[in-house]
Amino acid sequence: MSDLHGAAVVLRPSVPGDVPALAAVRATPEVRARWRGGDDLVEEVAADLEDPDTRCLTIRHDDRIVGLIQWYAEDEPDYRHAGIDLFLDPSVHGRGLGTDAVRTLARHLVDEHGFHRLVIDPAADNAAAIRCYEKAGFRPVGVMRQYERGADGTWHDGLLMDLLASELVR
């Protein structure tokens, strides 16, 4: 796969050399609160890049690694869709880079892979992420109650959002 160019970001297939920078982003308190992780984030990020069921793309802005966006496919013909997830360096939050990354990957998944539906599932209390995804055209489907166990051991709600190809904001 070649690089994907958005308005402000470039998404390129992640490589082992990206791991230290991606682990550093994952280690920031804001990202770690959502993505969590053990004591060795370098090992975890490296393992993520080797997962054959998930495609990882490094998000670059101004020639700097600022995050990771990943996608997976449900290939069962009667349920075919793709799912997206991402993390972004808090130092670049609020600049539209997350929306640009999501929109760029969504366009690729629709145009090049032929997906008619995409899903994303932020924490229900993650208002910034929800706004980001809505700007790309995602719509709330419903709350998934007690969807994810938090670092504190309690269960937290998630929000299922989806995007139909015809709804993609290009």
N, C-alpha and C positions, 0 to 999 in steps of 0.2 A: 504494500500500500504506500502511496506517495503522501507527501505532506498535504494537509488541508489548510487552506488560507481563509481566515475570517477577516473582518474589518480591521481588527487590532491584534489578533492572536494567530499563531501558527500551531497546529496540532500535528505532531509527528509520532510515528510509532516509538514507544518507549524502548530504551536500550539500557543495558546494565550500567553504563556510565552516568545515567540520569539518577540512579538510586540514591546517592548521598544527598543531592539537592532535594529530591522528592521526600526523602525521610526527614530532612530538616523542616520542610513545610508541614509534614504530618506531625512533627513534634511541637509546633506552635500551639499554645493553649487553646485558641479558638478552633483549630482543626482537630486537635486531639480530643476535645470535648465531644465532637460529633463522630469521628472515625475511630477513636480510642486506639488501643494497641498495647502490646506488651513492652518489655524492657528494651527489646532490640528492634526498633522500627526499620533499620537498614535491612535486616533479615526479612521482616514482614513485607516491605515494599518489593524486595527482590523476588520473594515467593509470589506476590501478586502478578509481577511481570511474567512469571513462568506458568501461570494458570492457563491451560489450553482453552478454557471456556470463557475467558474474559479477554477482551482486546483493550490494551492500555495505550493511551496516547498522552504524551507529555505536552503540556500547555506552555508555550513560549510567548513572551511579550518583550519587545525591545531587546531581543537576543538573550533573554534571561528565562530560566525555568521558573514558572510561577504556579504550577500545579499539575494535576493529572485528571484526565477524563477517561472513563472506561465504559465499555458497552458489552452486552451479552445478547445472544439471540435465543429465542424460543423458536425452534425450527419445526415443531409439530405443525403440519400444514393447516389444521383447523384452528390453531391458536397462534399462528406465526406473528411475532412482534419482536421488538428489541427494547432493552432497558439500558438506561444511562445512569451514571453516578459520577461525581467529581468532587475534588477539593481544590481550593485556591488559596494562595498565600494571603493572609490577612492584610499585608502591606499594600495589596492592590485591590482590596474590596472597595466597592462603591464606584468603580470606574467603567462598569459595563463589560468587563472581561469575561465574567462568568456567563452572562447572556450570550456574548459573542461565541464563546466556546461551545455552549449548548446548541446554539443555532447552527454553527458550522458543522458539528457532528450530526445533528438531526438532518440537515440538508444532505449530507453524505449518505446517511442511512436510508433516507427516502429515495434519493435520486440514483445512487449507485448500487444499493442492495435491495431496493424495491419493497422496503417495509412500508406497510400502510398505517401502522400504529406503533407509537413509542410510549414507554412508561418511565416514570421517575418517582421516587418515594422519599421525599424529605421528611424529617421530623416535623410533626404537626406544629410545633412551636418555633420552627425556624423560618420566621417571617421573611428574612432577607433572601433565603434560597427560594422560597415560594414565589416572591416577586420576580426574581431572576428568571425562573422557569416560565412564569406567566408571560413575560415579555417575549419569550421565544414561541409562545402559542400554546403551551401546556395549560390544561384546565383541571381543576380539582374533580376527582371522581368520588372520593369519600374518605372518611377517616378510618384507618385500620387501628382499632382499639388495642392498647397494650401490645403494640407491634414489635417493640425492640426493648431489650433490657439495657438500662443505662449503666454508667460506671458506678452509680450508687446502689445498683442491685435492684432497683424498682423498674417496673415496666412503663414505657412511654408510648404515646400514640404516634402513628405515622400518617402521612397524607399521601394517598395514591393519586397521582396525576397522570393524565395521558394526553397524547397529541395525535391527531389523525393527519395524514399526509397533506390533506387539503387545508389544514389549519396552521401549517408551519408559517411563521412570520419570517419572510426572507429578507 
